[in-house]
Amino acid sequence: MLLTISTNHSPATDLGYLLHKHPDRLQEVALSSGKAQIFYPEASEDKCTVALLLDIDPISLVRNARNTASESFTLGHYVNDRPYVASSLMSVAIAKAFSTAMNGTCANRPEAVDKVMPFEVNLSALPAPKGGELLIRKLFEPLGYEVRVERHSLDKNFPEWGESKYYHLKLTGQTRLQDLLSHLYVLIPVLDNDKHYWVSEDEVNKLLKKGEGWLRNHPEKEQITKRYLLNIGRFTKSALGQLLAEDSVADEEETEEDDTVIKRKETLHQERLKQVLSELKASGAKSVLDLGCGEGKLLKMLLREKQFENILGMDISYRSLEKAKERLHFQEMAPRQKERINLIHGALTYRDKRLEGFDAAALVEVIEHLDENRLAALERVLFEFARPTTVVLTTPNRDYNQLFETLDAGAFRHSDHRFEWSRAEFKAWATGVAEVYDYTVNFKAVGEEHPNFGAPSQMAIFNLK
């Protein structure tokens, strides 16, 4: 896995200062699944080339892997292209090896940071399984690069085997080094369908930070965002919502005493959480369950409200609970604050005495992740055994799906959804649950309503009779 960056800027050796890597030294950076080596094949006043070579350990990669397409056969984890192609691992290596340049810092040549220089970039094996050369061009050409691609055959000795999905990429253009590195950092993972990293809200922040100044004006920003975030709906919507908010920021400025306040468009997820919080506050509850708490966004909002004296978050994903602790800064939390909250690992389909005795419970976009034949178990766990006075529950509205242009007919909004209900189906289910377990139920829309298809999400508020 090899990346080279060359310049004939005069003096070309400014590249070494900008990268904070001396041309006379072979340097090494540790990665989670191997190492990256940085060296200079050539370094003169007329031309300077830096090379970033990745040496990936396949065994270590398996230990740290998320589930990927490489599971398609028994040895897929071990026999795959990960150690050899320009994948998301290359993006991480760029960030680690050239962090100083990516941050726009150069102590010895500070004036060179903002210089536009001529660059030539070569990537030895770039995967582009869908879209091929056209996709590569659509990503890089709008940024001002001249793009040359050469497709690799599977085996030159057996031309009948056809072409591979891998390309040699050569980019030439004039730009700042900081911008060049940010383009590579974002766009290489866009072309990689088997990303090694776990996509979370952190990846949204990385995308927006590294794409600052160019992503929102890119004609393929939607495709870039979706592919970078593995088409995970909630993260894609969050990122695109913030990019669109930047587009309309000029219309949303308010000037007050020479301070400019920028109002960002609220994402659907933020609106949903605020509405759930409002219902929980209105219930008068002092103890609250956040069931399927994920990475802790609602928990963080609950902690800000003094009304809630006892907060319990539960999720089936231990990794999500760890993320929630990070979001809440749990380890640094003041002792009194820490006494108010507890995070537990558990499943909603098994009776759990730890859930009993709470005033209210929230299930925000949770039930659709269960198989429908497991809903009966959840109903008993929540409404029969835990039996909170108030339950606030939201789920996607399937009727609204046809308004999403990028969603295929019959497809779900998220790959992990087991079902998505229409408004009529959701009302029938919730009404039946209320009757069986002696609750009343009211329904509300979440998000802007369409006259024919309703709102994107739907909410049921159950109250114990």
URBEL-V662605 format. One record per pair of residues at least 6 apart in sequence whose C-alpha atoms are under 8 Angstrom apart, sorted by the first residue. I is the first residue (numbers start at 1). GAP is how many residues later the second one is. If there is no record, write none. Layout:
# URBEL-V662605
[[I:GAP] [I:GAP]]
This chain:
# URBEL-V662605
[[1:52] [1:53] [1:54] [1:82] [1:83] [1:84] [1:85] [1:89] [1:123] [1:124] [2:49] [2:50] [2:51] [2:52] [2:84] [2:121] [2:122] [2:123] [3:48] [3:49] [3:50] [3:118] [3:119] [3:120] [3:121] [4:45] [4:46] [4:47] [4:48] [4:117] [4:118] [4:119] [5:44] [5:45] [5:46] [5:114] [5:115] [5:116] [5:117] [6:41] [6:42] [6:43] [6:44] [6:113] [6:114] [6:115] [7:8] [7:40] [7:41] [7:42] [7:110] [7:111] [7:112] [7:113] [8:38] [8:39] [8:40] [8:110] [8:111] [9:37] [9:38] [9:108] [9:109] [10:35] [10:36] [11:34] [11:35] [12:31] [12:32] [12:33] [12:34] [12:35] [12:36] [13:30] [13:31] [13:32] [13:34] [13:35] [14:95] [14:98] [15:33] [16:6] [16:7] [17:89] [17:91] [17:92] [18:82] [18:83] [18:87] [18:88] [18:91] [18:94] [18:95] [18:159] [19:79] [19:81] [19:82] [19:87] [20:78] [20:80] [20:81] [20:86] [21:6] [21:17] [23:16] [23:17] [23:20] [24:16] [25:14] [26:11] [26:12] [26:13] [26:14] [27:10] [27:11] [27:12] [28:7] [28:8] [28:9] [28:10] [29:6] [29:7] [29:8] [29:64] [29:67] [29:68] [30:6] [31:62] [32:28] [32:29] [32:32] [33:23] [33:24] [33:25] [33:27] [33:28] [33:31] [34:20] [34:21] [34:22] [34:23] [34:26] [34:27] [35:19] [35:20] [35:21] [36:16] [36:17] [36:18] [36:19] [36:57] [36:61] [37:14] [37:15] [37:16] [37:17] [37:18] [38:12] [38:13] [38:14] [38:15] [38:59] [39:11] [39:12] [39:13] [40:8] [40:9] [40:10] [40:11] [41:8] [41:9] [41:10] [42:6] [42:7] [42:8] [43:6] [52:42] [54:29] [54:36] [54:39] [55:28] [56:26] [56:27] [57:26] [58:20] [58:24] [58:25] [59:19] [62:15] [62:16] [65:131] [65:132] [66:130] [66:131] [66:132] [68:126] [68:127] [69:125] [70:6] [70:7] [70:10] [70:124] [71:6] [84:41] [85:39] [85:40] [85:41] [85:42] [86:37] [86:38] [86:39] [86:40] [86:41] [86:102] [87:39] [87:40] [87:101] [87:102] [87:104] [87:105] [87:108] [88:100] [88:101] [88:104] [88:107] [88:108] [88:109] [89:106] [89:107] [90:95] [90:98] [91:93] [91:94] [91:95] [91:97] [91:98] [92:93] [94:87] [94:91] [95:7] [95:90] [100:6] [101:12] [101:76] [101:77] [102:75] [102:76] [102:77] [102:79] [102:80] [103:75] [104:9] [104:74] [105:8] [106:6] [106:7] [113:63] [113:64] [113:65] [114:62] [115:60] [115:61] [116:58] [116:59] [116:60] [116:61] [117:57] [117:58] [117:59] [117:60] [118:54] [118:55] [118:56] [118:57] [119:52] [119:53] [119:54] [119:55] [119:56] [120:50] [120:51] [120:52] [120:53] [121:48] [121:49] [121:50] [121:51] [122:46] [122:47] [122:48] [122:49] [123:45] [123:46] [123:47] [124:43] [124:44] [124:45] [125:41] [125:42] [125:43] [125:44] [126:40] [126:41] [126:42] [126:43] [126:62] [126:65] [127:38] [127:39] [127:40] [127:64] [127:65] [128:7] [128:8] [128:37] [128:38] [128:39] [128:63] [128:64] [129:36] [129:37] [129:62] [132:33] [133:16] [133:34] [136:55] [137:10] [138:82] [139:48] [139:81] [139:85] [140:7] [141:6] [142:76] [142:77] [143:75] [144:29] [144:30] [145:26] [145:27] [145:28] [145:29] [146:25] [146:26] [146:27] [147:22] [147:23] [147:24] [147:25] [148:21] [148:22] [148:23] [149:18] [149:19] [149:20] [149:21] [150:17] [150:18] [150:19] [151:12] [151:13] [151:14] [151:15] [151:16] [151:17] [152:11] [152:12] [152:13] [152:14] [152:15] [152:16] [153:6] [153:9] [153:10] [153:11] [154:7] [154:8] [154:9] [154:10] [155:6] [182:28] [182:29] [183:27] [183:28] [185:25] [186:21] [186:24] [186:25] [186:42] [187:37] [187:41] [189:6] [189:38] [189:39] [190:34] [190:37] [190:38] [191:36] [193:34] [193:37] [199:30] [199:31] [200:35] [201:34] [203:26] [204:25] [204:31] [204:32] [204:34] [204:35] [207:18] [207:21] [208:7] [208:31] [208:35] [215:6] [216:27] [216:28] [216:30] [216:31] [222:18] [225:11] [225:14] [225:15] [226:6] [226:10] [229:6] [229:7] [232:182] [232:183] [233:180] [233:181] [234:35] [237:30] [238:29] [238:31] [241:24] [241:25] [241:26] [242:22] [242:23] [242:25] [244:21] [245:19] [245:20] [246:18] [249:13] [249:14] [249:15] [252:10] [252:11] [252:12] [253:7] [253:8] [253:9] [253:10] [254:6] [254:7] [254:8] [255:6] [268:178] [268:179] [271:175] [271:176] [272:174] [272:175] [273:25] [273:91] [275:171] [276:86] [276:88] [276:116] [277:21] [277:24] [277:25] [279:113] [279:182] [280:80] [280:110] [280:112] [281:26] [283:77] [283:107] [284:23] [285:22] [285:23] [285:74] [285:75] [286:21] [286:22] [286:23] [286:24] [286:73] [287:21] [287:22] [287:23] [287:24] [287:71] [287:72] [287:73] [288:20] [288:22] [288:23] [288:24] [288:70] [288:71] [288:72] [288:73] [288:74] [289:22] [289:23] [289:24] [289:25] [289:66] [289:69] [289:71] [289:72] [289:73] [290:8] [290:9] [290:21] [290:22] [290:23] [290:24] [290:71] [290:72] [290:73] [291:22] [291:23] [291:24] [291:57] [291:70] [291:71] [291:72] [291:73] [291:75] [292:21] [292:22] [292:23] [292:24] [292:71] [292:72] [292:74] [293:6] [293:20] [293:21] [293:22] [293:28] [293:70] [293:71] [294:21] [294:23] [294:26] [294:27] [294:30] [295:25] [295:26] [295:27] [295:28] [295:29] [295:30] [295:32] [296:17] [296:25] [296:27] [296:28] [296:29] [296:31] [296:32] [297:27] [297:30] [299:12] [299:14] [300:27] [300:28] [302:6] [302:9] [303:8] [303:34] [303:37] [303:38] [308:32] [309:31] [310:29] [310:30] [310:31] [311:29] [311:30] [311:31] [312:29] [312:30] [312:31] [312:32] [313:28] [313:29] [313:30] [313:31] [314:7] [314:29] [314:30] [314:31] [314:32] [314:33] [315:6] [315:29] [315:30] [315:31] [315:32] [316:29] [316:30] [316:31] [317:28] [318:27] [321:22] [321:23] [321:24] [325:6] [330:8] [348:29] [348:30] [348:33] [348:34] [349:25] [349:26] [349:28] [349:29] [349:32] [350:27] [350:28] [350:31] [351:29] [351:30] [351:34] [352:29] [352:34] [353:33] [355:31] [356:29] [356:30] [356:31] [356:32] [357:29] [357:30] [357:31] [358:28] [358:29] [358:30] [358:31] [359:29] [359:30] [359:31] [360:28] [360:29] [360:30] [360:31] [360:32] [361:27] [361:29] [361:30] [361:31] [362:29] [362:30] [362:31] [363:28] [363:29] [363:30] [363:31] [364:28] [364:29] [364:30] [364:31] [365:28] [365:29] [365:30] [365:31] [366:28] [366:29] [367:8] [367:28] [368:27] [368:28] [368:49] [368:50] [368:51] [368:52] [369:47] [369:48] [369:49] [369:50] [370:47] [370:48] [371:47] [371:48] [372:46] [372:47] [379:54] [382:6] [383:54] [384:53] [388:76] [389:74] [389:75] [390:71] [390:72] [390:73] [390:74] [391:69] [391:70] [391:71] [391:72] [392:67] [392:68] [392:69] [392:70] [393:66] [393:67] [393:68] [394:63] [394:64] [394:65] [394:66] [395:25] [395:26] [395:62] [395:63] [395:64] [396:24] [396:25] [396:60] [396:61] [396:62] [397:23] [397:24] [397:25] [397:26] [397:57] [397:58] [397:59] [397:60] [397:61] [398:22] [398:23] [398:24] [398:25] [398:58] [399:22] [399:23] [399:24] [399:54] [399:55] [400:50] [400:53] [400:54] [400:55] [400:56] [401:6] [401:12] [401:55] [402:7] [407:6] [412:7] [412:8] [423:35] [427:16] [430:11] [430:30] [431:10] [433:6] [434:6] [434:7] [434:28] [438:26] [438:27] [439:23] [439:24] [439:25] [439:26] [440:22] [440:23] [440:24] [440:25] [441:19] [441:20] [441:21] [441:22] [442:18] [442:19] [442:20] [443:15] [443:16] [443:17] [443:18] [444:14] [444:15] [444:16] [445:9] [445:10] [445:11] [445:12] [445:13] [445:14] [446:9] [446:10] [446:11] [446:12] [446:13] [447:8] [447:9] [447:10] [448:7] [448:8] [449:6] [449:7]]
